[in-house]
Structure formats: C-alpha cells, structure tokens
Amino acid sequence: MPDEANTGRLRRSLLLTLASAVVPGSGLLGAPQRGLKALGAVTTAVFVLAIGYLGISALTDLSKLTQAAQRESTLTQATFGLVIVAVVWVALIALTHIATRPEHTTQGRRILGAVVVTALAFGVAAPTAVAARYSRDAYLMLDQILPQASDIKASNREEIAASNAPDPWADTERVNILLLGADGNEARKENVEMFGVRTDTIMVASIDTKTGNTTLIQIPRNVQYTPFPEGSVMAEEFPDGLRGEGGEGEWFVNTIWEKTSEGGDYAHLFEGTTFPGAEALKEGVQGITGLKIDRFAMLNIDGLSNLINAMGGVTVNVNNRLPIGGNKSKGIRPSGYIEVGKEQKLDGYHAMWYARSRYDSSDYDRMARQSCLVDAIINQANPETLVTSFEPIAAASADMVSTDITRDEFGAFIDLAFRVKDGGTVNRLVFAPGKNGYSYADPDFEAMREAVQTAIGNPAKSTASPAPPSAAPTSSPTASEASAEPKETQSSEPGESESAKPTPTTDEQKLTDGSQNVGDACAWQGN
C-alpha cells in the first residue's frame, strides 16, 4: 500500500510539473506550502494576462503590436528578457517537482523524475532561446538595413510621418516611394564594371495613407529627355532634359543613378549627400510623373531572389511561356522556359526570370510582370511565414535593400504596409508607346503627368498643380531619331536580347491600357 501511495504521489507530482511547463508556475498551486501556492498563483496570473494581452492585440490591432515589437528598445529588452524568462520558467518547473514529489521514493523513480524535469526544461528553454535570438537578429537586421536619421544627408528631405503619434499619417495625405531594381547582381558583374549600376526597374508606389489604396506607376527604363523640376539641381545642369554627348542609350532615365553616384561624370552635383544617385533620380522621376518623391528603396536582385526562397516561393499566374536567358541578336537560345500555368509556385531564381525575361517580349510586358510579382509578394507575406522562416528572411532582407527610410520612421511604414495589405487596392499605370502620353522618340511629359494625377484620383491637379518644365528636345527629333528603336548599351541579364522591340503584343496590350487593378492584370487568362 505505501508503495502504491508513493506511486500515486509521484504521478501527481509529474502532472503538476507538466502543468508548470505549460503555464509557468501553475503546478505550484498543488504544492503543500502556502507560500509556494501564492507564488504559483502570481506567476500563472502574470502569464495568462500577458498572453491574453498579446492575443487580443494581435486580433484587434496587429499593426500597433508589430510597430511596438520593432522598436529598438523593445527588441533589446526582449533579447535579455526572454533569457530571464527561460531561466525563471525552468526554475519553476524544477521547483514544482521538488516541492510536490514524494519524500521517500526509490532511486529509479528519482531518476525518472529528473529525466522528466530535464526534458520539460529543455522543451521550454529551447524555443525561448530561439525567440531571444530572433529578437537579436531582428535588431541587427533593422540596424543594418535602416539608417539612423542623423546619418542621412539629403538636398531636399521632409519629415513625412509622426512615428509616435496614434496615427502617424494624420497630416500626410499621400506618400510616394520610389522603388528601384538594380542590375548590379553577381551575374552581371562584367556589365556593372563596364556601365555602373543602372536602375532597370523604376516604379513609384503612390499610397493613399487613409485607405491604403496604391498606384504603381511604372516608368520605362528607356525614357529619353527626362525633365527635372524647376529650380532643382538637375534642372540647372540639364535645363532641356537629360541629354548629352554619345548615343541615346547613354541618356536614358535608367542611367541617372550611375551618372550622379561616386565615379560618375556628375557626381559633384550631389556631393556630400548619402545617396546621390537616389537624389538625382528622385528629381527625374518627379519631372516625369509630377509627384514629389518622399523616399526610395533599391532592391538588389540577388537579395530579392533569396527573400522569395526564404518565403518558400511565390505564387503567380504565368500566361505566356517565358524564356530563361537567350540572346536573339547573337543567336543564343534560351537555357530553359517557365511554362504557362495557373497559380504556379516559383522559387527565387524562376521568380526573377518571370519578372525580367524579355527574349521574345518587350520591356512593357516585363513591366507588367514586375507589378504582378510585387503584388504577389505583398499578398503572400504573412505572420506565419515570418515566424517559420525568420532567420533566412532576415538574412535575405539585410542583403536586399538600400533605402533612405530611417529607423525612427519604420514603425510608421509598418502601419502603412498594413493599410495597403488589409484594406487597400493596388492599381498600375504604365507608360507604353501611344499610352498615357508616352512615345519613345518624343514623350509628352505634360500628358504623362496628367495621366498620373488621373490614376491616383486627383484629375483636377493635373492642370492646377505646378508642373515641372517640359523637357522634350528643343528641336524636333530627326527622322532617324523618330523611327529608332531603343538602342541599349547593356542587357538586363547575361545573354538577353539587347534590342528588344518595344511594341506590345496583343496579349501585352491587355496589360498596358491606362490604369488597371493589378489583380486583374495578373489574373489567369487561360481556361
């Protein structure tokens, strides 16, 4: 009988120990000592209240919770706090077993109890330690990607968000973020050494801060005679638009970053600024679109590919068979294809080719696919993916972005991202030959700016707001210029065609008519 009683008490002790592993200290409620019961009640109450608060916050206002979680102070405190929590939790598990186990038991049962306590302690400490490491990794990642406000030197920079206010965007109607895709990946090392980093992907995300509605304004990389706002640094240097000696391909809008960055012919124009290429390109994009550019983010292609891999891939509709590589002018066949298919899940490598392939399609078709990829990443990024793939996502993100969004602004942009993801619609406006005022030989920048204002829902501002001076050539284009196809001096990927015809195909036409919902543009068009 005594042995059976001890067995029952041991079983009860192990169950109470398990309870303390599930809810810290809850097993102490079954301890014989009154003081330990009180300790168990306090720790249980604190844990339940903390979990309840986090759960309610996640369900009711995940944006605010995420903003709070990304703060430097929160991440620093969390790193050390989680270590302390792990130590205390393990101590409570051990204390529960010691306080509730039978006084007289066999050596074998003592060993069994020790094994159970060790296993439960490890089960609690390991994930807590991982969470502490995640907090540290997040701190280091954000510190690496996002500059401090004091580190940014810019020629024209305004505060756009009150990060500590209940609504950081209360006084800001619209935010315009310049999104750039740089061609400076490892695979293009030779081209980069020859031409410098060129921004082959140029788009503006114009976001209504109240609704989250976003218009992606896609700018062809081969825009000529880029105008600049009156009184700007670039307008003084190029009063008639971006043009100079050499071939036309040397003066496309995608060369501005390279020309004004360190080592470029016009690096002196923005000397002393943190991102001279971005400063110059912001002025050019403002001249084209009429929108004041608030911030920029440049994506490194290799980093974006790694991010997509870390997310577990991205799902898109592939409406046309897309070649991988190839160069028609040199007679080089593609190395493979992305086949037509509905809701295909692509890894980083194939997702990049989905966005950049142009062996037998135009830049304008490629621009449509780029907007589809951006929309897919927005829609498919979720908390579950972040938690389960945190470390590879953190590593990829650190290699992916150059930006002038500062650390103190990041919380406000998280809030804005939730507005876009949860309630906003994403539309696109693309400039293609004969659409929205765009012509390769002679772009009508006033009409292009009007198209932008219409697309973002401010048609009255098309004529009412001050517009940058037109930067079309001072004389009419020559016959050869008017009929010329864009002659590029560099390709987008090794082996790609260097003179892709810019006229959209019939299928592409569906994607380049004015402004349209990105979801419609990227929908499956097959049966």
Summary of the structure (lengths in Angstrom):
residues: 527
radius of gyration: 29.1
end to end distance: 75.5
largest distance: 109.1
contacts: 1725
relative contact order: 0.12
helix: 53%
strand: 12%
